């Protein structure tokens, strides 16, 4: 890498709202310089020029809904970047402080890891189940993951989230970038390629964003359908390390947490949400012949 590390930030957006203003204003205040912020916005009619005033100089590219694809949209945006590090974020990931980018890229700059992903903190409106899920998946302790962890962690070794993640651009390019076209899971599939190629992934808990969702059963079904479908489409990554066991473990720990917290009435919701997740996941896997 160059003496001065150049970092680009890429954010796909669809119908961004007031929360996106918070994301932009926080990015504008980062102590670590952002060379270029690119937003790929789906459907220009939903775009508000106020966003551009919040982060002057951002590059905005408008695409149609039919053009959007989780893998392709990010792949094409990354292809145009000449930075040393590319950071992918989602429109609803709000930096927790002005040192997010600095902390996030640190393991990549030092060479400790090829990818670094941030801790996701629950938002104020997160329900108890979603709050525990965020704390379970994104604890307060950082960890460097490599192929040495596959025996113990299994598929969780590949866990990485483009809600907020930084990539070494040279390594990203050398491995062909995100698979495309791809409906979902581009981050985990690429992380699997990284691990198989001998590189490391950093879960960087010091880099924090506020990000959570109170999904309905229907929304969980749809989301997990795509997870199951993309996993079935990429057996080279997922066939050896099935994810069902990790999901069951999280449900059990969430149930235990709810009971200890004096909220056993939420067990009914947990069972419903978990059932929707599982049914969606199985349906997605069966959809690939």
C-alpha positions in Angstrom: 0.0 0.0 0.0 1.0 3.6 -0.5 2.4 5.8 2.3 -0.9 7.5 2.5 -3.7 5.0 2.7 -6.6 5.9 0.4 -10.0 4.8 1.5 -13.2 4.8 -0.6 -16.7 4.2 0.9 -19.5 2.6 -1.2 -23.1 2.5 -0.1 -26.0 0.9 -2.1 -29.3 2.7 -1.3 -33.0 2.2 -1.9 -35.6 4.7 -0.7 -33.2 6.2 1.9 -34.8 8.3 4.6 -33.9 10.4 7.6 -31.7 7.7 9.0 -29.5 8.0 6.0 -28.9 11.7 6.8 -27.5 10.5 10.1 -25.2 8.1 8.3 -23.9 10.8 5.9 -23.4 13.4 8.6 -21.5 11.0 10.7 -19.3 10.0 7.8 -18.6 13.6 7.1 -17.1 14.0 10.6 -14.8 11.0 10.5 -11.2 11.7 11.7 -9.9 9.2 9.1 -10.2 10.8 5.7 -12.5 9.3 3.1 -11.2 9.8 -0.4 -14.5 9.2 -2.2 -18.0 8.4 -1.0 -20.1 6.7 -3.7 -23.8 6.0 -3.3 -25.5 3.6 -5.8 -29.1 4.6 -5.5 -31.9 2.4 -6.8 -34.7 4.5 -8.5 -33.9 8.1 -8.9 -37.4 9.2 -8.0 -36.8 8.3 -4.3 -33.6 10.4 -4.1 -33.6 13.6 -2.1 -31.0 16.2 -3.0 -30.7 17.0 0.7 -28.5 14.0 1.0 -25.9 15.6 -1.3 -25.9 18.7 0.8 -25.3 16.6 3.9 -22.1 15.1 2.4 -20.8 17.6 -0.3 -18.8 16.0 -3.1 -20.4 12.5 -2.8 -20.7 10.6 -6.1 -24.2 9.4 -6.8 -25.1 6.8 -9.4 -28.7 6.1 -10.1 -29.8 2.7 -11.3 -33.2 1.0 -12.0 -34.7 -1.6 -9.7 -34.1 -4.2 -12.3 -30.4 -3.4 -12.4 -29.9 -3.9 -8.6 -28.2 -7.1 -7.5 -26.4 -7.6 -4.2 -23.3 -9.0 -5.8 -23.2 -7.1 -9.1 -24.0 -3.6 -7.8 -21.2 -3.8 -5.3 -18.8 -5.5 -7.8 -19.3 -2.8 -10.4 -18.8 0.0 -7.8 -15.7 -1.6 -6.5 -14.3 -2.0 -10.0 -14.3 1.8 -10.4 -12.3 2.4 -7.2 -8.6 2.9 -7.2 -8.3 3.1 -3.5 -6.1 0.9 -1.2 -9.1 0.0 0.9 -12.8 -0.1 0.0 -15.4 0.1 2.7 -18.9 -1.2 2.1 -21.8 0.1 4.2 -25.6 -0.1 4.1 -27.7 3.0 4.2 -29.1 2.2 7.7 -25.7 1.7 9.3 -25.1 4.7 11.5 -21.5 5.2 12.7 -21.4 5.3 16.5 -18.6 7.8 16.6 -16.1 9.8 14.5 -13.5 7.0 14.6 -15.4 4.3 12.9 -13.4 4.3 9.6 -10.1 4.7 11.5 -10.8 1.7 13.7 -12.4 -0.4 10.9 -9.5 -0.1 8.5 -6.7 -0.6 11.1 -6.4 -4.4 10.8 -6.3 -4.1 7.0 -3.7 -1.3 7.1 -1.5 -3.3 9.5 -1.8 -6.4 7.3 -3.4 -8.5 10.1 -6.4 -9.2 8.0 -7.7 -8.9 4.4 -11.1 -7.9 5.6 -12.4 -6.1 8.7 -16.0 -5.9 9.7 -17.6 -3.7 12.4 -19.6 -4.4 15.5 -23.4 -3.8 15.1 -25.0 -2.2 18.1 -28.8 -2.4 18.5 -30.8 0.8 17.9 -33.0 2.3 20.6 -36.1 0.7 19.1 -34.7 -2.8 19.0 -36.9 -5.4 20.7 -35.4 -7.8 23.3 -34.9 -10.6 20.8 -33.2 -8.5 18.2 -31.1 -6.8 20.9 -29.8 -10.1 22.1 -29.2 -11.3 18.6 -27.0 -8.3 17.9 -25.1 -8.8 21.2 -24.7 -12.5 20.4 -23.4 -12.1 16.8 -21.4 -8.9 17.6 -19.8 -9.2 21.0 -17.5 -6.6 22.6 -14.3 -8.6 22.0 -12.5 -8.4 18.6 -11.3 -11.6 16.9 -9.0 -12.5 14.0 -10.4 -15.5 12.1 -8.4 -17.8 9.8 -8.6 -21.4 8.5 -7.3 -22.5 11.8 -10.7 -21.7 13.3 -12.8 -23.9 10.9 -12.7 -26.9 13.2 -14.0 -24.9 16.1 -16.2 -22.3 14.5 -17.3 -24.0 11.3 -19.3 -21.8 9.1 -19.1 -18.9 11.6 -15.4 -18.6 10.4 -16.8 -17.1 7.2 -19.2 -14.7 9.0 -18.7 -11.2 7.7 -21.2 -8.4 7.1 -21.2 -5.7 4.4 -23.4 -3.7 6.7 -20.0 -2.2 7.5 -16.8 -3.9 6.2 -13.4 -2.8 4.9 -11.5 -4.8 2.2 -7.9 -4.7 1.1 -8.5 -3.7 -2.6 -5.5 -5.6 -4.0 -6.5 -8.9 -2.3 -10.2 -8.3 -3.2 -9.3 -7.9 -6.9 -6.9 -10.9 -6.9 -9.7 -13.1 -5.8 -12.1 -11.8 -8.4 -14.3 -9.6 -6.2 -17.8 -10.4 -5.2 -19.6 -13.2 -7.1 -22.2 -11.8 -9.5 -25.0 -12.0 -10.3 -26.0 -12.8 -6.7 -29.2 -12.2 -4.7 -27.6 -12.2 -1.3 -24.7 -13.3 0.9 -22.0 -11.8 -1.2 -20.0 -10.9 1.9 -20.0 -14.4 3.4 -19.3 -16.1 0.1 -16.3 -13.9 -0.6 -15.1 -14.4 3.0 -15.2 -18.1 2.4 -12.9 -17.6 -0.6 -10.6 -15.5 1.5 -10.3 -18.1 4.2 -9.7 -20.9 1.7 -7.0 -18.8 0.0 -5.2 -18.4 3.4 -6.2 -14.9 4.3 -7.6 -13.7 7.6 -10.8 -11.8 8.6 -11.0 -9.4 11.5 -14.1 -8.9 13.5 -13.2 -5.4 14.8 -15.4 -4.6 17.9 -13.8 -1.2 18.4 -15.4 -0.1 15.1 -19.1 0.4 15.8 -22.3 1.2 13.9 -25.9 1.3 15.1 -27.8 -1.2 13.0 -30.8 -3.5 13.8 -34.2 -4.5 12.5 -37.4 -5.7 14.1 -38.4 -8.0 11.2 -41.8 -9.6 11.0 -42.1 -13.4 10.4 -42.9 -12.7 6.7 -39.7 -10.6 6.4 -37.6 -13.2 8.2 -38.9 -15.9 5.8 -38.0 -13.8 2.7 -34.6 -12.9 4.1 -33.7 -16.5 5.0 -35.1 -17.8 1.7 -32.4 -15.8 0.0 -29.8 -17.0 2.5 -30.7 -20.7 1.8 -30.9 -20.1 -2.0 -27.4 -18.5 -2.2 -25.9 -21.1 0.1 -27.3 -23.9 -2.2 -25.9 -22.0 -5.2 -22.4 -21.9 -3.7 -21.7 -25.4 -2.3 -17.9 -24.7 -2.7 -18.2 -22.5 0.3 -21.1 -23.9 2.4 -21.4 -27.6 1.7 -18.7 -28.6 4.1 -19.9 -26.3 6.9 -23.7 -26.4 7.2 -25.3 -23.5 9.1 -28.3 -25.2 10.8 -26.3 -26.0 13.9 -25.3 -22.4 14.4 -28.9 -21.3 14.1 -30.2 -23.8 16.6 -27.5 -22.8 19.1 -28.5 -19.1 18.9 -32.2 -19.9 19.4 -31.4 -21.9 22.5 -29.2 -19.1 23.9 -31.9 -16.5 23.1 -34.5 -18.5 24.9 -32.3 -18.9 28.0 -31.7 -15.1 27.9 -35.4 -14.3 27.8 -36.2 -16.6 30.7 -33.4 -15.1 32.8 -34.4 -11.6 31.9 -38.0 -12.3 33.2 -39.5 -12.1 29.7 -40.7 -15.7 29.1 -43.8 -14.4 27.2 -41.5 -13.5 24.4 -40.7 -17.2 23.9 -43.8 -17.5 21.7 -42.5 -14.7 19.4 -39.0 -16.4 19.4 -40.5 -19.7 18.3 -42.6 -18.0 15.5 -39.7 -15.9 14.2 -37.3 -18.9 14.4 -39.8 -21.1 12.6 -40.2 -18.5 9.8 -36.4 -18.3 9.4 -36.0 -22.0 9.2 -38.9 -22.6 6.7 -37.6 -19.7 4.5 -34.0 -21.2 4.7 -35.2 -24.7 3.7 -37.4 -23.4 0.9 -34.5 -21.4 -0.5 -32.2 -24.4 -0.5 -34.9 -26.5 -2.2 -35.4 -23.9 -4.9 -31.9 -24.6 -6.4 -32.0 -27.8 -8.5 
